[in-house]
Amino acid sequence: MTTELIPPMDPDEVVAALWVECDRWSDLAASFQQLADAGFTEGSRAQLDTAAAAVIDPPPVVSHYVQERAWNTARMLRGLHRWVFDTEPGKLHLDATVMYPLMRAALEDTTTIMWLQEPSSRDERLTRGLRAIHQDALYFSKNHLLLAATALGHGALTAELGGKLDTHVRQEREDFRAHFADLAGRLRLDPRDVTAQLATSAPITAAYGDKSVERVTWGMLSDLSHFSYMMLRHLSTSPVPGSAVQLLHVTVLQFAQTLNRVSEDAIEALRRAAERSDDAEVV
C-alpha cells in the first residue's frame, strides 16, 4: 500500500480558488487606501504616539510612516489585481516574474505595519517607529553615496567634486545617527534600540515566527524575485507530481492566501491605531 503525500486536487477547483483569492486584492487595496486616507484623528492611539514624540521641531511623524506603508500596500495590491485580471480580460494572467516582487513588497509593508502597532507600550511603539525611520534615512544616504560613486565613475563629476560629495554624504549618515540618538535620549528611549539595524525580515519574523508559513513564504518570494531560469521555468511548466494541477497555480494560490491573511491582520492593526486611546496608556 502506498501513502499519498499530496491529497488529490481538481485543476478546475484550484483555478477557481486562485481566482477568488486574487480577486480579493481589489477589496483589500480599497481597505488600506481608505484607512490611510482617513489618517489618525485627534485622540487616536497613533496620533497620541506622534504627539508624545513632539520633543523637537519639527517632530518625527511616526504615524505618517504607518500611513505611507498602508498606501504602498494599496498600490502593490492594486497592481497585482490589474496584472492578473486586466492583462487578458476574462482569464487569469499569471506572470510570476512580475507578481513575485509585488507580493514580496506587499508582505513587507503589511508585516511592518503589524510590527509597528503590535506593542501595548507607547515607548516600545515609538522605539520601533523611530527605528524604522532611522533605517529608512540610512538607506537614503547610502543610495546617495552609491549615486555619487556612479557619477564619478562615469565622468559626470570631477574627482574633486566627487570627493566632496562623498564626504558630505558620509557626514550626513553620521548626522542621521546623532539626530536619532539625541531624539531617543529626549524621549527617554534607549538610543541603541532606536539606531539598531532593522533587517527587512525582522517584522515578519517578529509577527509570525521564524519557521512560520508567513516567514517561509516571504523567503521564497525573496528568492523568486531574482531571476532564476530553472526555478521559474519549473514552476511555470510542471504539474504537481501525480496530478494534472499546474504547480504554478498551487504556488501562487498559497502565496495569495498567505498575503491575504497577513493583509487582514495589518488592516486590523491599522484600525486599532485609529481608535481613540486612553492618555493613561502604559508607557
C-alpha positions, 0 to 999 in steps of 0.5 A: 500500500502506498501513502499519498503525500499530496491529497488529490486536487481538481485543476478546475477547483484550484483555478477557481480558488486562485481566482477568488483569492486574487480577486480579493486584492481589489477589496483589500487595496480599497481597505488600506487606501481608505484607512490611510486616507482617513489618517489618525484623528485627534485622540487616536492611539497613533496620533497620541504616539506622534504627539508624545514624540513632539520633543523637537521641531519639527517632530518625527511623524511616526504615524505618517510612516504607518500611513505611507506603508498602508498606501504602498500596500494599496498600490502593490495590491492594486497592481497585482489585481490589474496584472492578473485580471486586466492583462487578458480580460476574462482569464487569469494572467499569471506572470510570476516574474512580475507578481513575485516582487509585488507580493514580496513588497506587499508582505513587507509593508503589511508585516511592518505595519503589524510590527509597528502597532503590535506593542501595548507600550507607547515607548516600545511603539515609538522605539520601533517607529523611530527605528524604522525611520532611522533605517529608512534615512540610512538607506537614503544616504547610502543610495546617495553615496552609491549615486555619487560613486556612479557619477564619478565613475562615469565622468559626470563629476570631477574627482574633486567634486566627487570627493566632496560629495562623498564626504558630505554624504558620509557626514550626513549618515553620521548626522542621521545617527546623532539626530536619532540618538539625541531624539531617543535620549529626549524621549527617554528611549534607549538610543541603541534600540532606536539606531539598531539595524532593522533587517527587512525580515525582522517584522515578519519574523517578529509577527509570525515566527521564524519557521512560520508559513508567513516567514517561509513564504516571504523567503521564497518570494525573496528568492523568486524575485531574482531571476532564476531560469530553472526555478521559474521555468519549473514552476511555470511548466510542471504539474504537481507530481501525480496530478494534472494541477499546474504547480504554478497555480498551487504556488501562487494560490498559497502565496495569495492566501498567505498575503491575504491573511497577513493583509487582514491582520495589518488592516486590523492593526491599522484600525486599532491605531485609529481608535481613540486611546486612553492618555493613561496608556502604559508607557 
